[in-house]
């Protein structure tokens, strides 16, 4: 995801869809990204990489497993200092949590939220 201590920044962007391979191929052709597979066990998600860089700019993922309830939209993951506190603030300020807290092994935890205007994003706390 992102470097530690980037509180308040967009740590990562993912697109989660039923057919990640087809959408990977779409963006490879339309935008010119290269891709690198990310093993999810029985299938691969993809890091998308500009042809002018070695650094990935986003991920394209299958809507399977822990990702099955993520809507098919570009999702930003905003880095927060304390996920539990941020979730409490989301709820008290008229937003809602669309998922329980989920763990990305060895990286951190996140929760997908909807703000009072209806916009969806994820809050992410690094380990």
Secondary structure, 3 states (H helix, E strand, C coil): CCCCCCCCCEEEEEEEECCHHHHHHHHHHHHCCEEEEEECCCCEEEEEECCCCCCEEEEEEECCHHHCCCCCCEEEEEECCCHHHHHHHHHHCCCEECCCCEEECCCEEEEEEECCCCCEEEEEEEC
